[in-house]
């Protein structure tokens, strides 16, 4: 059985809008009309254990919403989602004990204390045995060359350094499933390459399932044998990146970003 | 259960470690406390000396009132001045979502964090200010408890107050987590707590007909009940009543806070990206 199973997941948000025009501000104070945005409109897929999957799509397509539902933060309006035999939002605590998350634009490190303090806190939160924690920390810091960062407060790390520490934080408890939401956003070329190399190696060595959302097609090309495209709240493509190129490339040797742009255009996203 | 407790203690420790870094803030805090205490002591001395004693039928003597002021400074960390700034930030920018990716009950997770913040204020502001109070001469300074028995009942009552204060702080945080409501209800709740805790005016100096209400309302437990035991204006035989009131309201705030927070989590939108 697949590790992740989503079927017909739907989620809508209500956006309250202010009327336009000169008196809009005043009118809006009394009567606001609500608009429903369908962030996810029937998404189904399944992912097997040890897979490395890229989730792409334009801004506002529903990628992050999908990830948030799978990590137990959001409750969908309808549809089923089973991960490792659990429904994330119903058995949240048991579910999140087995997953790791990195949201590229947010931090899970404590801002003012040395990074290693954050790590020991995570050790206690996830109840990792001391010996295993030490071994795992050593393994991860070595792979990410983060040994010298451990005594630095998180606020004094550069973005690239911080992202490496975020990854360590997400992997300390050896989760079976790792969600990465735009992990390479804002990183320089060297950091990006290092991050990709690490993720690939970690996936090969520990068999962790990795699902990442990104706008960087090079991430996908370098990492993900399987690509899913989400747009307008629906799953529009599920297959290899090569297949996607074949379907949407307008000429040979076209740059991957151009192919994706052509695809978004074709699908009227 | 034991393992979970360890996680909460760890959370508590890291929050304390984090807050201890701000030494200048601590220094100015002590100074503020001392100035407030000084102003209050002088004002009450003037009232007691020159006021009309016949109309001034409050149940406290000047010595007790001054002592109450210093105990208030000692317990200032229990006053609901604000909610945890880090949690407020997380509520506003949507990082609350990340907090839900931890295998902990969010209510107790945040309870540990926000109460840890108070401990830092206790050590770095209240204790120092209280110690300085002791060297102030001329009957204006802090005094020891009226009896050893008073001291030994004051300590558990102060612990109950800590529990009560954390529970109320979490209730306000849970209400604030409904971002659509904005800051208004939060400030309102905080201000009511401050006034009714006896932090501005000892509750026993309020009008007589209000006294039964003032003792039984939830906020007396924040400052006034432990202070009454300390200064001897509550018979030690009634300490059980005081602590009962404190524990009752703590339990009520915890139940209500948990309820509001879990309602909020069900409809969470995790705004922003």
Interface residues (C-beta under 8 A of the other chain):
Chain A: X13 X64 X68 X71 X72 X73 X74 X75 X92 X93 X94 X96 X97 X99 X101 X103 X105 X106 X108 X110 X111 X112 X113 X117 X118 X120 X121 X124 X125 X126 X127 X181 X182
Chain B: X3 X6 X7 X9 X10 X11 X14 X17 X18 X21 X94 X95 X97 X98 X100 X101 X102 X103 X104 X105 X266 X268 X269 X270 X272 X273
